[in-house]
Amino acid sequence: MGDPSAAGETTAPHRWRWLILVVMLVAEIMDLLDASIVNVAGPDLERSLSTGSVGLQWVIGGYALTLGAGLVLGGRLGDRYGRRRMFLLGLAAFTVCSLLCALAPGTGWLIAFRLLQGSAGALLLPQGLGLLRENFSGPELARVFGIFGPVLGLGGIVGPVLGGFLVEGDFFGLGWRSVFLVNLPLGLAALITAAKFVPGRPGGRAVRIDLAGAALVAVSCALLVLPLNQGQEDGWPLWTWLSMAASVFGFALFALRQRSEAAAGREPLVAPALLRRPAFAVGLGGIALFFAGLVGTQLVLTLYLQIGRHFTAGDAGLGNLPLAVGTAIGGAVSGAFLADRIGRKVLQTGPLVQLAGAALLWYELGGLDSASFSVRDIAPGVAVCGIGAGMVIAALFSFVLAAVDDDEIGSASGVLSAVQSLGGALGVAVCGSVFFSRAESGDVTGGFRHALVVQACLLAVFLAVTFLLPRKGRPEGDPHTTADEGAATARRAAA
């Protein structure tokens, strides 16, 4: 989260500032790779560690859980202790955790290391925007954020393909472990470069960290995701429902604490004024709904290809390309032609296109011949789903951030990123549970179709939520529009 004053500073440009951009991009790409590359390694990981479906869901969703729970705190730590220091610490911890994941001797250890890796990412990622604001300004800053979208978009596409290549290649007999080891050369190179070329500025020693509030968020997130991951296997006992109810109570306590902190003149983790704005508060719910459906069904697509159709990891990675290409097309159409012209309607058109794609995919799955199946059989439905998703992603965050003032952009971006990550973790838990409940009895196609029903329900609620958002995003030239908003939108579009 950036310091609002940083953008207005008039110090001489740093000589190596473009290297700083490269380092920030490498850090972001490492996060994107870790969020997507593990999907195609799932079946190989299950066989190697003899883990079950619940363990696999925790390996994949646990990272997003701790990442989302810690993002806001990570930004405040950068404000307090200096962004360069926290960036280097987060990058070093992320790289070490990647090595630990690769060396994990069992499922429990791997889950623990993935949770730690998500926490390291929560410390690392919020510092990037502030560091760029400190070292770029004016037209250069706009160019920097213009680079983010395409580069990070490529990272999101490469993740499953690279993961499939590494697992199928089984280089040096490493199997699934190689998907974590790929972060080592990237992390070490970025760490050495950042230590040498990223300038340091002191943090604000007067900034107070609300540790109790951060703990409330972390505990509430765990209380929500734990029963969703375990409930299906345990038969949904009473404790799962009590845990989910307790999570709602925990989030309410967090909101009350933030209000009391602000009333006492202290700095809360999240400005209460943000949550009092209907467009922002409603938008948070929309983001959680949308990304829960999107991330959950992306996982199920990969599992279906590997478990149901016995694709190799490499072929399953390539099987994600129709979704990636569709998303790129939808994002280009939305960003270039629709968002400025039809405003909020692009957020209503996108889920309708997704629903049409889900219906087409449902139909395609029902008429497949197992003996002659190929990705081409489901590519049209998957691609249409991707087009609808791209239309939404390209516009969603700018519409939500339209409710935010300039001095709140940093806090708002951290909250939006956290909600997106938590939504993804929930999507993995819910869609994964629905899929495995059918797949474990041999009905893999039925599991995929049921996951599509879950996504359709989430999209229907999301569509209803969009009617509460502003009719138009901020018009071009509005003084409230900042480069921060463009950066947040670019990063989320890539994810």
TADAZI-V695387 format. One record per residue. RES is the residue in one small letter. PSI is psi in degrees with one decimal (999 if undefined). Layout:
# TADAZI-V695387
res=[RES:RES]
psi=[PSI:PSI]
This chain:
# TADAZI-V695387
res=[m:g:d:p:s:a:a:g:e:t:t:a:p:h:r:w:r:w:l:i:l:v:v:m:l:v:a:e:i:m:d:l:l:d:a:s:i:v:n:v:a:g:p:d:l:e:r:s:l:s:t:g:s:v:g:l:q:w:v:i:g:g:y:a:l:t:l:g:a:g:l:v:l:g:g:r:l:g:d:r:y:g:r:r:r:m:f:l:l:g:l:a:a:f:t:v:c:s:l:l:c:a:l:a:p:g:t:g:w:l:i:a:f:r:l:l:q:g:s:a:g:a:l:l:l:p:q:g:l:g:l:l:r:e:n:f:s:g:p:e:l:a:r:v:f:g:i:f:g:p:v:l:g:l:g:g:i:v:g:p:v:l:g:g:f:l:v:e:g:d:f:f:g:l:g:w:r:s:v:f:l:v:n:l:p:l:g:l:a:a:l:i:t:a:a:k:f:v:p:g:r:p:g:g:r:a:v:r:i:d:l:a:g:a:a:l:v:a:v:s:c:a:l:l:v:l:p:l:n:q:g:q:e:d:g:w:p:l:w:t:w:l:s:m:a:a:s:v:f:g:f:a:l:f:a:l:r:q:r:s:e:a:a:a:g:r:e:p:l:v:a:p:a:l:l:r:r:p:a:f:a:v:g:l:g:g:i:a:l:f:f:a:g:l:v:g:t:q:l:v:l:t:l:y:l:q:i:g:r:h:f:t:a:g:d:a:g:l:g:n:l:p:l:a:v:g:t:a:i:g:g:a:v:s:g:a:f:l:a:d:r:i:g:r:k:v:l:q:t:g:p:l:v:q:l:a:g:a:a:l:l:w:y:e:l:g:g:l:d:s:a:s:f:s:v:r:d:i:a:p:g:v:a:v:c:g:i:g:a:g:m:v:i:a:a:l:f:s:f:v:l:a:a:v:d:d:d:e:i:g:s:a:s:g:v:l:s:a:v:q:s:l:g:g:a:l:g:v:a:v:c:g:s:v:f:f:s:r:a:e:s:g:d:v:t:g:g:f:r:h:a:l:v:v:q:a:c:l:l:a:v:f:l:a:v:t:f:l:l:p:r:k:g:r:p:e:g:d:p:h:t:t:a:d:e:g:a:a:t:a:r:r:a:a:a]
psi=[130.2:152.2:125.3:-25.7:-15.4:-36.7:-25.0:0.9:149.2:24.3:159.1:143.0:140.9:137.6:-39.3:31.5:-28.4:-26.7:-32.7:-42.4:-43.5:-43.8:-42.5:-40.7:-39.7:-42.8:-42.7:-40.3:-37.5:-41.2:-45.9:-40.3:-44.7:-25.6:-22.8:-26.3:-27.6:-23.9:-48.1:-15.0:-4.2:-57.2:-39.9:-38.8:-41.2:-44.7:-42.1:-43.0:0.8:42.4:163.1:-172.5:-36.5:-42.6:-41.4:-41.5:-37.3:-36.5:-40.6:-48.0:-21.2:-37.0:-48.6:-31.9:-54.7:-29.6:-50.4:-38.4:-24.7:-2.6:-44.6:-43.4:-40.8:-40.9:-41.2:-34.6:-36.2:-39.8:-36.1:-47.1:-0.8:132.7:-36.4:-45.4:-46.0:-32.9:-47.4:-41.9:-45.1:-41.3:-43.6:-44.7:-39.6:-42.6:-43.6:-41.8:-33.7:-42.2:-42.7:-39.5:-42.1:-28.4:-1.3:127.2:-13.0:174.3:-44.5:-44.3:-42.3:-42.1:-43.7:-43.1:-32.7:-38.3:-41.5:-38.0:-40.0:-38.1:-40.5:-39.7:-35.5:-29.5:-34.6:-52.5:-38.8:-16.4:-21.6:-46.6:-44.5:-40.7:-39.1:-38.9:-34.0:-20.9:-6.2:154.9:163.8:-139.9:-32.6:-39.5:-39.4:-39.6:-40.2:-48.7:-22.9:-24.6:-28.8:-51.9:-58.7:-42.3:-47.3:-31.7:-41.2:-38.8:-40.5:-33.7:-39.8:-29.5:-62.7:-36.9:-46.6:-41.8:-44.1:-41.1:-43.6:-43.4:-45.2:-37.1:-27.4:48.4:129.2:22.5:20.2:-27.4:-130.0:-22.2:-24.6:-22.6:-21.1:-33.9:-21.2:-22.6:-18.9:-54.4:-37.8:-48.1:-42.6:-42.3:-43.6:-37.8:-44.9:-44.1:-44.4:-40.9:-31.0:-37.2:-19.1:119.8:151.1:138.9:140.3:147.2:177.4:100.6:-17.6:-11.5:129.1:135.0:122.7:83.6:-35.3:-41.5:-41.3:-39.5:-38.7:-42.2:-47.0:-46.0:-40.5:-40.3:-44.1:-41.7:-26.5:-44.3:-35.5:-52.5:-28.8:-33.0:-37.4:-21.1:-43.7:-44.3:-35.9:-4.6:24.2:60.9:176.3:-37.2:-29.9:-40.6:-38.7:-37.8:-44.1:-38.3:-39.5:-32.5:-39.4:-43.3:-39.9:-43.2:-36.5:-40.5:-38.7:-44.6:-41.7:-38.7:-40.9:-37.2:-41.9:-36.0:-45.0:-40.7:-29.3:3.1:10.4:164.9:114.3:165.3:-38.0:125.8:122.0:-28.1:-32.0:-46.6:-15.0:-7.0:116.3:-42.7:-39.5:-46.5:-44.2:-38.4:-36.3:-44.4:-40.2:-41.0:-44.0:-44.2:-47.7:-48.1:-24.4:-46.3:-41.6:-52.3:-40.0:-44.6:-26.9:-43.3:-46.3:-37.3:-47.4:-43.7:-38.1:-44.5:-38.6:-45.6:-43.8:-36.3:4.9:37.2:148.4:165.5:-38.5:-43.8:-36.2:-37.5:-45.0:-27.8:-16.5:-8.6:-39.9:-37.9:-43.2:-43.5:-42.3:-40.9:-41.6:-41.3:-46.9:-41.7:-39.9:-43.3:-43.8:-48.2:-36.7:-30.3:-36.1:-43.1:-46.1:-27.6:-42.1:0.2:-128.4:-24.2:-22.9:-31.4:-16.2:-29.8:-40.7:-53.3:-29.3:-40.6:-41.8:-43.4:-38.9:-41.1:-40.3:-39.5:-41.9:-42.7:-39.3:-45.9:-42.9:-40.0:-30.8:-18.3:26.3:144.2:115.0:-33.9:-30.2:20.6:140.3:166.3:-28.4:-27.0:-29.4:-1.8:-42.2:-48.0:-42.0:-42.3:-40.8:-40.1:-42.0:-40.0:-46.5:-41.1:-42.2:-38.0:-38.6:-47.9:-40.4:-22.8:-20.6:-50.0:-35.1:-33.9:-40.6:-42.0:-11.6:-19.8:1.0:137.1:162.9:-43.5:-2.0:-0.5:-43.2:-50.6:-43.1:-41.3:-39.4:-41.6:-43.5:-42.5:-41.1:-43.6:-38.5:-45.7:-42.3:-39.8:-41.7:-41.6:-40.9:-39.1:-42.0:-43.9:-48.7:-53.6:-36.5:-42.5:-43.2:-43.6:-49.5:-24.7:-29.9:-37.5:-34.7:-17.3:7.3:-7.7:73.7:-40.6:-41.1:-36.4:-41.5:-43.5:-37.6:-36.6:-35.5:-34.9:-41.6:-45.5:-40.7:-40.2:-43.5:-40.3:-36.7:-42.7:-40.5:-42.4:-41.5:-37.9:-33.8:-24.9:-12.9:-2.9:163.4:150.1:-30.2:145.4:179.4:130.8:153.5:133.4:-6.1:132.0:-17.5:-15.7:127.4:165.2:-28.3:-43.3:-42.7:-38.1:-45.5:-42.6:-42.9:-43.4:-43.2:-34.2:-35.3:-33.5:999]
